[in-house]
């Protein structure tokens, strides 16, 4: 079992920035991808960004050029720096731990991000 604890969500004005963090604990495999996804009411959960242990990143279209994902392997944490936020970025953001080798992934409880003036 892996537990994920997210932090850093909140209310921000358009054009502002937020930094989300996610800490993993428990039975963590040596090889895993960490990522952020987001979801709005009535919509499917969508990819924001993922990062592999070596630092290879993958971004969803909405995040390219504005968001940056990073990880600290020693601390089993992942961060999402979000800049130039827009009202369309308002969503619940979820952290995901995806171990390699077909093992079951884990999700965090979600953190609300609201972009509004």
C-alpha beads as a LAMMPS data file, in Angstrom:
LAMMPS data file: protein, C-alpha beads

117 atoms
116 bonds

1 atom types
1 bond types

-500.0 500.0 xlo xhi
-500.0 500.0 ylo yhi
-500.0 500.0 zlo zhi

Masses

1 110.0

Atoms # bond

1 1 1 0.000 0.000 0.000
2 1 1 1.190 3.461 -0.916
3 1 1 -0.291 6.602 0.567
4 1 1 -0.169 9.929 -1.215
5 1 1 -0.643 13.242 0.544
6 1 1 -1.157 16.332 -1.604
7 1 1 -0.796 19.953 -0.585
8 1 1 -0.616 23.422 -2.072
9 1 1 -4.035 23.915 -3.610
10 1 1 -6.141 26.985 -3.058
11 1 1 -7.587 30.120 -4.579
12 1 1 -5.483 32.229 -6.923
13 1 1 -6.209 35.094 -9.288
14 1 1 -5.858 34.699 -13.051
15 1 1 -2.233 35.045 -14.057
16 1 1 -1.038 33.869 -10.672
17 1 1 0.974 30.832 -9.638
18 1 1 0.594 27.851 -7.349
19 1 1 2.883 24.981 -6.413
20 1 1 1.389 21.617 -5.635
21 1 1 3.277 18.940 -3.740
22 1 1 2.663 15.244 -3.223
23 1 1 4.476 12.982 -0.796
24 1 1 4.384 9.204 -1.145
25 1 1 4.845 6.816 1.761
26 1 1 4.445 3.121 2.412
27 1 1 5.580 0.180 0.282
28 1 1 7.171 2.113 -2.574
29 1 1 8.699 0.225 -5.464
30 1 1 12.096 1.237 -6.753
31 1 1 10.779 2.105 -10.219
32 1 1 7.723 4.315 -10.553
33 1 1 6.321 7.257 -12.430
34 1 1 4.669 10.107 -10.591
35 1 1 2.088 12.362 -12.116
36 1 1 -0.618 14.949 -11.745
37 1 1 -4.094 14.707 -13.210
38 1 1 -7.086 16.986 -12.861
39 1 1 -10.822 16.673 -13.004
40 1 1 -13.796 19.019 -13.191
41 1 1 -17.408 18.054 -12.432
42 1 1 -18.903 15.904 -15.168
43 1 1 -15.627 15.523 -17.021
44 1 1 -13.077 12.749 -17.254
45 1 1 -9.862 12.959 -15.319
46 1 1 -7.169 14.325 -17.617
47 1 1 -3.414 14.236 -17.698
48 1 1 -1.559 17.300 -16.493
49 1 1 1.993 15.967 -16.312
50 1 1 4.046 12.907 -15.457
51 1 1 7.687 12.388 -14.584
52 1 1 9.787 9.237 -14.651
53 1 1 12.609 8.470 -12.188
54 1 1 15.271 9.737 -14.578
55 1 1 13.446 13.009 -15.099
56 1 1 11.689 12.334 -18.399
57 1 1 8.509 14.395 -18.433
58 1 1 5.248 14.310 -20.330
59 1 1 2.735 17.153 -20.331
60 1 1 -0.873 17.414 -21.307
61 1 1 -1.693 20.057 -23.885
62 1 1 -3.192 22.395 -21.298
63 1 1 -0.010 22.371 -19.224
64 1 1 2.648 22.830 -21.890
65 1 1 4.616 26.027 -21.487
66 1 1 2.953 27.011 -18.202
67 1 1 3.401 24.126 -15.783
68 1 1 6.538 22.329 -14.674
69 1 1 6.736 18.981 -12.900
70 1 1 9.680 17.894 -10.775
71 1 1 10.453 15.130 -8.316
72 1 1 12.751 14.350 -5.430
73 1 1 13.491 10.633 -5.549
74 1 1 15.165 10.609 -2.147
75 1 1 12.017 12.020 -0.524
76 1 1 9.476 10.289 -2.800
77 1 1 7.870 13.608 -3.570
78 1 1 6.623 15.280 -6.718
79 1 1 5.857 18.924 -7.321
80 1 1 3.831 20.801 -9.888
81 1 1 4.685 24.438 -10.456
82 1 1 1.757 26.135 -12.156
83 1 1 2.248 29.574 -13.678
84 1 1 0.016 31.893 -15.702
85 1 1 -3.034 30.216 -14.276
86 1 1 -6.346 30.657 -16.044
87 1 1 -9.937 30.140 -14.861
88 1 1 -9.987 27.040 -17.076
89 1 1 -7.362 25.501 -14.802
90 1 1 -9.893 25.338 -11.986
91 1 1 -10.215 21.680 -11.015
92 1 1 -9.414 19.083 -8.416
93 1 1 -5.806 18.020 -8.931
94 1 1 -4.826 14.442 -8.143
95 1 1 -1.415 12.961 -7.584
96 1 1 -0.783 9.502 -9.007
97 1 1 1.887 6.945 -8.186
98 1 1 2.387 4.419 -10.997
99 1 1 4.798 1.593 -10.176
100 1 1 6.415 -0.216 -13.054
101 1 1 5.874 -3.889 -13.744
102 1 1 2.089 -3.860 -13.846
103 1 1 1.543 -3.124 -10.181
104 1 1 -1.570 -1.277 -9.080
105 1 1 -1.255 2.531 -9.108
106 1 1 -2.348 4.752 -6.243
107 1 1 -4.161 8.079 -6.211
108 1 1 -4.100 10.920 -3.742
109 1 1 -7.258 12.375 -2.259
110 1 1 -7.133 15.441 -4.507
111 1 1 -6.550 19.116 -3.859
112 1 1 -8.796 21.899 -5.111
113 1 1 -7.337 24.608 -7.314
114 1 1 -9.589 27.572 -8.031
115 1 1 -8.549 30.351 -10.391
116 1 1 -10.838 33.315 -10.032
117 1 1 -10.779 37.061 -9.577

Bonds

1 1 1 2
2 1 2 3
3 1 3 4
4 1 4 5
5 1 5 6
6 1 6 7
7 1 7 8
8 1 8 9
9 1 9 10
10 1 10 11
11 1 11 12
12 1 12 13
13 1 13 14
14 1 14 15
15 1 15 16
16 1 16 17
17 1 17 18
18 1 18 19
19 1 19 20
20 1 20 21
21 1 21 22
22 1 22 23
23 1 23 24
24 1 24 25
25 1 25 26
26 1 26 27
27 1 27 28
28 1 28 29
29 1 29 30
30 1 30 31
31 1 31 32
32 1 32 33
33 1 33 34
34 1 34 35
35 1 35 36
36 1 36 37
37 1 37 38
38 1 38 39
39 1 39 40
40 1 40 41
41 1 41 42
42 1 42 43
43 1 43 44
44 1 44 45
45 1 45 46
46 1 46 47
47 1 47 48
48 1 48 49
49 1 49 50
50 1 50 51
51 1 51 52
52 1 52 53
53 1 53 54
54 1 54 55
55 1 55 56
56 1 56 57
57 1 57 58
58 1 58 59
59 1 59 60
60 1 60 61
61 1 61 62
62 1 62 63
63 1 63 64
64 1 64 65
65 1 65 66
66 1 66 67
67 1 67 68
68 1 68 69
69 1 69 70
70 1 70 71
71 1 71 72
72 1 72 73
73 1 73 74
74 1 74 75
75 1 75 76
76 1 76 77
77 1 77 78
78 1 78 79
79 1 79 80
80 1 80 81
81 1 81 82
82 1 82 83
83 1 83 84
84 1 84 85
85 1 85 86
86 1 86 87
87 1 87 88
88 1 88 89
89 1 89 90
90 1 90 91
91 1 91 92
92 1 92 93
93 1 93 94
94 1 94 95
95 1 95 96
96 1 96 97
97 1 97 98
98 1 98 99
99 1 99 100
100 1 100 101
101 1 101 102
102 1 102 103
103 1 103 104
104 1 104 105
105 1 105 106
106 1 106 107
107 1 107 108
108 1 108 109
109 1 109 110
110 1 110 111
111 1 111 112
112 1 112 113
113 1 113 114
114 1 114 115
115 1 115 116
116 1 116 117
